[in-house]
Amino acid sequence: MDTLTAMIASEIKKQYKSVRKFSQAINIPQTTLASTLKNGVSGTAYETIVKICKSLDIQLVNYQFPLHVDDNALKLLDIYNKLDEKGQHAVHTVLKIENERCSSDLSDYHIAAFSGRDKTTNKKAKKQKDVNDILNKID
């Protein structure tokens, strides 16, 4: 059972106690709802899933991490997906460096790789190490 189907089944049980009561409340045939719960949401009409989720207050979109997808982003994703493991590692490394450079907490950092000299103090180096440790856990 996929995650969304499990969430729907759980919320129906919690809020309505039975599939029959829920199907009557939202005016969807009980057989349609039973089939959705048995076979998963992938075989059910999108409009039906939206109606079910709206009635149960389940968000279909995760707005916690907003994502802006334009033509450039799609082209970059297409290129990234064609890379081998070494290429993907190189992209991750560059993104980490750029994230550090652009980070508001680290905006005064001097990144030695770009100028050939290191001006970070011990205190700044420790902060940078902490951020790097966090970024390394993301991988």
Backbone as ProteinMPNN parsed JSONL, in Angstrom:
{"seq_chain_A": "MDTLTAMIASEIKKQYKSVRKFSQAINIPQTTLASTLKNGVSGTAYETIVKICKSLDIQLVNYQFPLHVDDNALKLLDIYNKLDEKGQHAVHTVLKIENERCSSDLSDYHIAAFSGRDKTTNKKAKKQKDVNDILNKID", "coords_chain_A": {"N_chain_A": [[0.856, -1.182, 0.0], [0.632, 2.165, -0.905], [1.949, 5.31, 0.38], [0.131, 7.51, 0.403], [-2.357, 6.234, 0.134], [-2.365, 4.762, 2.494], [-2.401, 6.867, 4.345], [-4.906, 7.976, 3.767], [-6.624, 5.832, 4.424], [-6.071, 5.629, 7.161], [-6.931, 8.16, 8.128], [-9.649, 8.086, 7.471], [-10.52, 6.037, 9.158], [-9.925, 7.244, 11.604], [-11.388, 9.703, 11.589], [-13.997, 9.142, 10.619], [-14.702, 6.57, 11.271], [-15.763, 4.507, 9.648], [-15.708, 3.264, 6.268], [-18.073, 3.361, 4.884], [-19.596, 5.428, 6.159], [-17.95, 7.592, 5.573], [-17.97, 7.609, 2.753], [-20.636, 8.246, 2.285], [-20.714, 10.78, 3.422], [-19.116, 12.325, 1.716], [-20.217, 11.886, -0.697], [-19.387, 9.894, -2.554], [-19.348, 6.856, -4.323], [-19.449, 3.9, -2.344], [-18.211, 1.608, -3.253], [-16.301, 2.586, -5.034], [-14.593, 3.936, -3.291], [-13.789, 1.799, -1.636], [-12.43, 0.244, -3.508], [-10.351, 1.989, -4.15], [-8.969, 2.073, -1.727], [-8.201, -0.579, -1.544], [-6.72, -1.154, -3.909], [-5.01, 0.974, -4.185], [-4.198, 4.481, -4.788], [-3.399, 5.038, -7.357], [-4.949, 4.007, -9.448], [-7.249, 5.449, -9.42], [-9.449, 8.135, -10.294], [-8.106, 11.405, -10.663], [-9.558, 13.664, -9.778], [-11.265, 12.499, -7.945], [-9.496, 11.607, -5.965], [-8.482, 14.07, -5.116], [-10.821, 15.174, -4.031], [-11.332, 13.356, -1.936], [-8.985, 13.683, -0.361], [-9.156, 16.405, 0.266], [-11.477, 16.428, 1.806], [-10.599, 14.98, 3.995], [-8.658, 16.563, 4.954], [-6.016, 16.272, 4.022], [-2.964, 17.158, 2.726], [-2.008, 17.331, -0.602], [0.235, 18.348, -1.717], [3.491, 19.054, -0.685], [4.351, 21.792, 0.976], [6.424, 22.522, 2.524], [9.052, 22.571, 1.587], [9.485, 24.671, -0.71], [9.519, 24.587, -4.252], [10.911, 25.786, -7.137], [10.345, 25.33, -10.387], [11.513, 25.773, -13.501], [12.164, 26.128, -17.062], [14.981, 26.104, -17.206], [15.696, 24.745, -14.821], [14.565, 22.243, -15.317], [16.093, 21.448, -17.54], [18.624, 21.31, -16.328], [18.146, 19.261, -14.459], [17.678, 17.155, -16.218], [20.195, 16.907, -17.452], [21.729, 16.311, -15.15], [20.612, 13.829, -14.411], [21.655, 12.255, -16.411], [24.285, 11.987, -15.804], [27.142, 10.095, -14.656], [28.153, 8.324, -11.624], [30.465, 9.655, -10.667], [30.247, 12.161, -11.873], [27.868, 13.101, -10.709], [28.738, 13.251, -8.073], [30.626, 15.293, -8.329], [28.935, 17.451, -8.952], [27.457, 17.632, -6.553], [29.523, 18.371, -4.811], [30.305, 20.904, -5.808], [27.888, 22.277, -5.431], [27.719, 22.247, -2.625], [29.922, 23.85, -1.943], [29.176, 26.281, -3.157], [26.821, 26.761, -1.752], [27.844, 27.215, 0.796], [29.31, 29.523, 0.271], [27.301, 31.335, -0.394], [25.71, 31.376, 1.815], [24.099, 33.133, 4.408], [25.125, 33.158, 7.01], [27.722, 32.569, 6.581], [28.769, 34.507, 4.971], [30.971, 36.183, 5.173], [33.097, 34.571, 4.837], [36.138, 33.491, 3.421], [36.833, 31.654, 0.718], [39.292, 29.426, 0.197], [39.858, 27.926, -2.08], [39.259, 29.459, -4.289], [41.003, 31.615, -4.365], [43.468, 30.824, -3.585], [44.518, 31.263, -1.075], [44.051, 31.09, 2.479], [42.016, 32.677, 4.703], [40.533, 32.204, 6.935], [39.657, 32.273, 10.371], [40.302, 30.461, 13.458], [37.894, 30.28, 14.915], [35.998, 30.878, 12.935], [36.606, 28.812, 11.186], [35.795, 26.6, 12.673], [33.012, 27.037, 12.766], [32.485, 26.775, 10.049], [33.231, 24.113, 9.668], [31.256, 22.853, 11.207], [28.97, 23.449, 9.683], [29.681, 22.157, 7.329], [29.697, 19.505, 8.245], [26.961, 19.131, 8.709], [25.992, 19.437, 6.084], [27.236, 17.243, 4.902], [25.851, 15.156, 6.049], [23.508, 15.224, 4.681], [23.951, 13.986, 2.241]], "CA_chain_A": [[0.0, 0.0, 0.0], [1.435, 3.38, -0.97], [1.848, 6.205, 1.536], [-1.106, 8.302, 0.353], [-3.47, 5.328, 0.41], [-2.302, 4.472, 3.934], [-2.858, 8.074, 5.053], [-6.356, 8.085, 3.563], [-7.268, 4.787, 5.238], [-5.906, 6.0, 8.57], [-7.788, 9.312, 8.433], [-11.052, 7.641, 7.423], [-10.742, 5.315, 10.409], [-9.856, 8.175, 12.729], [-12.406, 10.753, 11.541], [-15.347, 8.683, 10.281], [-14.865, 5.225, 11.833], [-16.04, 3.487, 8.633], [-15.68, 3.681, 4.867], [-19.466, 3.645, 4.501], [-19.958, 6.769, 6.637], [-17.163, 8.577, 4.827], [-18.462, 7.674, 1.37], [-21.899, 8.979, 2.316], [-20.443, 12.176, 3.761], [-18.538, 13.082, 0.589], [-21.003, 11.546, -1.88], [-18.63, 9.051, -3.486], [-19.823, 5.474, -4.137], [-18.662, 3.115, -1.398], [-17.399, 0.66, -4.03], [-15.147, 3.345, -5.546], [-13.711, 4.181, -2.152], [-13.22, 0.504, -1.231], [-11.473, -0.122, -4.55], [-9.196, 2.88, -3.982], [-8.222, 1.639, -0.553], [-7.659, -1.913, -1.786], [-5.767, -1.169, -5.024], [-4.144, 2.15, -4.175], [-4.752, 5.673, -5.42], [-2.937, 5.198, -8.738], [-5.987, 3.635, -10.403], [-8.448, 6.251, -9.166], [-9.456, 9.436, -10.965], [-7.437, 12.473, -9.914], [-10.578, 14.492, -9.134], [-11.763, 11.743, -6.794], [-8.443, 11.645, -4.94], [-8.473, 15.439, -4.586], [-12.023, 15.317, -3.194], [-11.106, 12.552, -0.726], [-7.94, 14.323, 0.458], [-9.676, 17.678, 0.771], [-12.439, 16.105, 2.872], [-9.866, 14.46, 5.153], [-7.639, 17.57, 5.276], [-4.698, 15.751, 3.673], [-2.348, 17.986, 1.684], [-1.402, 16.561, -1.688], [1.507, 18.983, -2.044], [4.295, 19.414, 0.472], [4.809, 23.168, 0.82], [7.515, 22.784, 3.459], [10.224, 22.887, 0.784], [8.984, 25.17, -1.991], [10.367, 24.252, -5.373], [10.644, 26.58, -8.336], [10.794, 24.561, -11.54], [11.334, 26.431, -14.788], [12.83, 25.379, -18.132], [16.388, 25.905, -16.843], [15.777, 23.705, -13.801], [14.282, 20.968, -15.974], [17.263, 21.105, -18.351], [19.685, 20.901, -15.411], [17.791, 17.948, -13.935], [17.872, 16.194, -17.295], [21.643, 16.704, -17.557], [22.163, 15.634, -13.92], [20.177, 12.43, -14.467], [22.48, 11.54, -17.392], [25.648, 11.872, -15.289], [27.486, 8.892, -13.894], [28.328, 8.56, -10.189], [31.507, 10.663, -10.469], [29.694, 13.451, -12.268], [26.918, 13.516, -9.672], [29.538, 13.642, -6.911], [31.201, 16.61, -8.63], [27.848, 18.43, -8.82], [27.183, 17.764, -5.112], [30.635, 19.106, -4.216], [30.2, 22.31, -6.217], [26.718, 22.846, -4.761], [28.068, 22.476, -1.223], [30.809, 25.017, -1.892], [28.377, 27.465, -3.477], [25.906, 26.979, -0.638], [28.642, 27.84, 1.856], [29.663, 30.876, -0.158], [26.108, 32.189, -0.431], [25.026, 31.315, 3.096], [24.165, 34.413, 5.12], [25.975, 33.001, 8.185], [29.107, 32.414, 6.165], [29.017, 35.452, 3.887], [32.269, 36.825, 5.296], [34.137, 33.565, 4.678], [36.962, 33.527, 2.227], [37.037, 30.266, 0.331], [40.659, 29.348, -0.286], [39.945, 27.289, -3.398], [39.092, 30.433, -5.344], [42.07, 32.612, -4.404], [44.737, 30.21, -3.267], [44.947, 31.534, 0.299], [43.024, 30.83, 3.473], [41.974, 33.745, 5.699], [39.58, 31.877, 7.995], [40.201, 32.15, 11.722], [39.92, 29.2, 14.097], [36.472, 30.337, 15.25], [35.26, 30.77, 11.676], [36.847, 27.475, 10.651], [34.94, 25.679, 13.429], [31.642, 27.218, 12.273], [32.42, 26.221, 8.706], [33.273, 22.66, 9.83], [29.924, 22.44, 11.667], [28.057, 23.51, 8.535], [30.067, 21.067, 6.421], [29.22, 18.248, 8.826], [25.517, 19.062, 8.439], [25.804, 19.207, 4.653], [27.662, 15.881, 4.6], [24.794, 14.233, 6.487], [22.448, 15.26, 3.66], [24.28, 12.978, 1.228]], "C_chain_A": [[0.898, 1.24, 0.0], [1.122, 4.321, 0.199], [0.53, 6.975, 1.552], [-2.321, 7.427, 0.669], [-3.528, 5.002, 1.9], [-2.79, 5.66, 4.752], [-4.367, 8.217, 4.953], [-7.083, 7.068, 4.448], [-7.214, 5.139, 6.719], [-6.845, 7.132, 8.968], [-9.269, 8.952, 8.385], [-11.397, 6.937, 8.721], [-10.831, 6.282, 11.585], [-11.043, 9.147, 12.739], [-13.83, 10.232, 11.365], [-15.67, 7.292, 10.804], [-15.185, 4.149, 10.809], [-16.02, 4.106, 7.234], [-17.082, 4.078, 4.418], [-19.878, 5.059, 4.91], [-19.218, 7.848, 5.85], [-17.679, 8.718, 3.402], [-19.792, 8.419, 1.284], [-21.655, 10.472, 2.558], [-19.915, 12.973, 2.569], [-19.199, 12.734, -0.742], [-20.159, 10.882, -2.981], [-19.108, 7.624, -3.249], [-18.866, 4.678, -3.235], [-17.751, 2.133, -2.139], [-16.145, 1.338, -4.596], [-14.117, 3.552, -4.447], [-13.03, 2.885, -1.699], [-12.158, 0.051, -2.232], [-10.197, 0.711, -4.441], [-8.339, 2.42, -2.816], [-7.569, 0.273, -0.765], [-6.516, -1.892, -2.804], [-4.791, 0.006, -5.034], [-4.731, 3.284, -4.989], [-4.388, 5.79, -6.895], [-3.998, 4.858, -9.778], [-7.259, 4.454, -10.28], [-8.321, 7.601, -9.851], [-8.87, 10.521, -10.059], [-8.45, 13.32, -9.142], [-11.13, 13.81, -7.88], [-10.759, 11.782, -5.645], [-8.386, 13.029, -4.301], [-9.647, 15.647, -3.642], [-11.855, 14.561, -1.873], [-10.119, 13.264, 0.198], [-8.416, 15.649, 1.047], [-10.633, 17.433, 1.942], [-11.745, 15.638, 4.148], [-8.774, 15.422, 5.627], [-6.222, 17.005, 5.121], [-4.157, 16.613, 2.54], [-1.681, 17.092, 0.653], [-0.029, 17.103, -2.068], [2.21, 19.357, -0.76], [4.863, 20.813, 0.242], [5.957, 23.514, 1.754], [8.787, 23.185, 2.717], [9.752, 23.364, -0.584], [9.999, 24.935, -3.107], [9.949, 25.079, -6.575], [11.217, 25.814, -9.52], [10.454, 25.341, -12.802], [12.085, 25.615, -15.84], [14.299, 25.11, -17.813], [16.549, 24.78, -15.839], [15.525, 22.331, -14.419], [15.447, 20.514, -16.836], [18.404, 20.619, -17.461], [19.407, 19.519, -14.822], [17.999, 16.855, -14.982], [19.358, 15.881, -17.452], [22.16, 15.922, -16.355], [21.817, 14.148, -13.958], [20.995, 11.598, -15.451], [23.914, 11.329, -16.908], [25.872, 10.526, -14.623], [27.733, 9.289, -12.437], [29.375, 9.643, -9.91], [31.0, 12.061, -10.812], [28.718, 13.979, -11.241], [27.648, 13.947, -8.411], [30.142, 15.027, -7.119], [30.152, 17.709, -8.476], [27.533, 18.668, -7.353], [28.254, 18.616, -4.444], [30.553, 20.589, -4.552], [29.012, 22.977, -5.53], [26.993, 23.13, -3.291], [28.932, 23.723, -1.081], [30.021, 26.292, -2.153], [27.379, 27.782, -2.372], [26.633, 27.658, 0.511], [28.956, 29.29, 1.514], [28.47, 31.823, -0.062], [25.35, 32.234, 0.887], [25.192, 32.636, 3.843], [25.063, 34.324, 6.344], [27.447, 32.969, 7.817], [29.5, 33.421, 5.087], [30.375, 36.12, 3.966], [33.418, 35.829, 5.145], [34.873, 33.764, 3.371], [37.25, 32.076, 1.865], [38.368, 30.161, -0.399], [40.756, 28.785, -1.702], [39.859, 28.307, -4.524], [40.229, 31.448, -5.431], [43.438, 32.046, -4.079], [45.242, 30.521, -1.87], [43.765, 31.39, 1.236], [43.081, 31.891, 4.557], [41.033, 33.426, 6.86], [40.296, 31.772, 9.336], [39.76, 30.826, 12.301], [38.433, 29.161, 14.405], [35.622, 30.17, 13.986], [35.418, 29.38, 11.079], [35.977, 26.448, 11.364], [33.494, 25.795, 12.962], [31.492, 26.563, 10.9], [32.435, 24.692, 8.77], [31.908, 22.139, 10.279], [28.931, 22.415, 10.517], [28.392, 22.382, 7.555], [29.606, 19.722, 6.934], [27.729, 18.062, 8.563], [25.263, 18.748, 6.981], [26.207, 17.792, 4.263], [26.624, 14.849, 5.017], [23.666, 14.173, 5.481], [22.695, 14.205, 2.595], [23.825, 11.641, 1.719]], "O_chain_A": [[1.815, 1.346, 0.814], [0.136, 4.132, 0.911], [-0.116, 7.08, 2.594], [-3.215, 7.852, 1.401], [-4.605, 4.97, 2.496], [-3.509, 5.487, 5.736], [-5.032, 8.541, 5.937], [-8.044, 7.411, 5.136], [-8.195, 4.967, 7.442], [-7.481, 7.074, 10.02], [-10.056, 9.465, 9.18], [-12.44, 7.202, 9.319], [-11.7, 6.154, 12.447], [-11.637, 9.385, 13.791], [-14.771, 10.815, 11.902], [-16.831, 6.885, 10.772], [-14.911, 2.976, 11.061], [-16.276, 5.296, 7.05], [-17.247, 5.03, 3.655], [-20.441, 5.802, 4.106], [-19.788, 8.884, 5.506], [-17.811, 9.834, 2.9], [-20.042, 9.141, 0.318], [-22.319, 11.319, 1.962], [-20.226, 14.156, 2.424], [-18.789, 13.23, -1.791], [-20.214, 11.256, -4.153], [-19.262, 7.213, -2.099], [-17.645, 4.776, -3.357], [-16.638, 1.863, -1.689], [-15.069, 0.741, -4.633], [-12.919, 3.364, -4.657], [-11.833, 2.878, -1.413], [-11.111, -0.465, -1.842], [-9.094, 0.194, -4.62], [-7.112, 2.385, -2.918], [-6.499, 0.006, -0.219], [-5.479, -2.523, -2.6], [-3.844, 0.017, -5.82], [-5.648, 3.081, -5.785], [-5.01, 6.569, -7.617], [-3.946, 5.379, -10.892], [-8.243, 4.178, -10.966], [-7.224, 8.146, -9.974], [-9.112, 10.543, -8.852], [-8.221, 13.655, -7.98], [-11.423, 14.468, -6.882], [-11.136, 11.969, -4.489], [-8.257, 13.147, -3.082], [-9.488, 16.232, -2.57], [-12.201, 15.081, -0.812], [-10.38, 13.429, 1.39], [-8.111, 15.971, 2.196], [-10.597, 18.147, 2.943], [-12.24, 15.871, 5.251], [-8.055, 15.131, 6.583], [-5.352, 17.224, 5.964], [-4.814, 16.779, 1.513], [-0.892, 16.21, 0.991], [0.776, 16.395, -2.673], [1.599, 19.914, 0.152], [5.752, 20.996, -0.589], [6.416, 24.655, 1.783], [9.521, 24.057, 3.182], [9.629, 22.566, -1.513], [11.204, 25.077, -2.899], [8.785, 25.074, -6.978], [12.433, 25.665, -9.64], [9.286, 25.547, -13.134], [12.587, 24.531, -15.542], [14.814, 24.031, -18.106], [17.441, 23.945, -15.983], [16.204, 21.362, -14.077], [15.765, 19.325, -16.868], [19.075, 19.64, -17.786], [20.318, 18.7, -14.697], [18.448, 15.755, -14.657], [19.737, 14.716, -17.573], [22.936, 14.979, -16.513], [22.633, 13.307, -13.582], [21.031, 10.372, -15.343], [24.674, 10.583, -17.524], [24.949, 9.901, -14.102], [27.545, 10.446, -12.061], [29.188, 10.462, -9.011], [31.299, 13.026, -10.109], [28.728, 15.17, -10.927], [27.235, 14.898, -7.747], [30.169, 15.842, -6.196], [30.443, 18.775, -7.934], [27.357, 19.817, -6.949], [27.949, 19.475, -3.617], [30.716, 21.436, -3.673], [29.117, 24.122, -5.093], [26.545, 24.149, -2.765], [28.697, 24.552, -0.202], [30.186, 27.28, -1.437], [27.121, 28.952, -2.088], [26.096, 28.575, 1.132], [28.876, 30.172, 2.368], [28.626, 32.986, 0.311], [24.442, 33.048, 1.053], [26.289, 33.191, 3.903], [25.708, 35.311, 6.696], [28.311, 33.298, 8.629], [30.472, 33.201, 4.364], [30.894, 36.582, 2.95], [34.582, 36.196, 5.306], [34.294, 34.155, 2.357], [37.86, 31.354, 2.653], [38.55, 30.734, -1.473], [41.667, 29.15, -2.445], [40.347, 28.039, -5.622], [40.403, 32.081, -6.473], [44.454, 32.712, -4.276], [46.328, 30.064, -1.512], [42.614, 31.551, 0.83], [44.084, 32.001, 5.261], [40.765, 34.298, 7.687], [41.406, 31.246, 9.42], [38.932, 30.134, 11.708], [37.777, 28.142, 14.19], [34.651, 29.413, 13.975], [34.466, 28.829, 10.527], [35.473, 25.521, 10.731], [32.817, 24.783, 12.781], [30.501, 25.887, 10.625], [31.724, 24.041, 8.006], [31.449, 21.105, 9.794], [28.144, 21.477, 10.387], [27.495, 21.732, 7.018], [29.169, 18.878, 6.152], [27.287, 16.962, 8.233], [24.429, 17.903, 6.658], [25.586, 17.197, 3.381], [26.526, 13.784, 4.408], [22.938, 13.182, 5.425], [21.749, 13.594, 2.098], [23.998, 10.637, 1.028]]}, "name": "protein", "num_of_chains": 1, "seq": "MDTLTAMIASEIKKQYKSVRKFSQAINIPQTTLASTLKNGVSGTAYETIVKICKSLDIQLVNYQFPLHVDDNALKLLDIYNKLDEKGQHAVHTVLKIENERCSSDLSDYHIAAFSGRDKTTNKKAKKQKDVNDILNKID"}
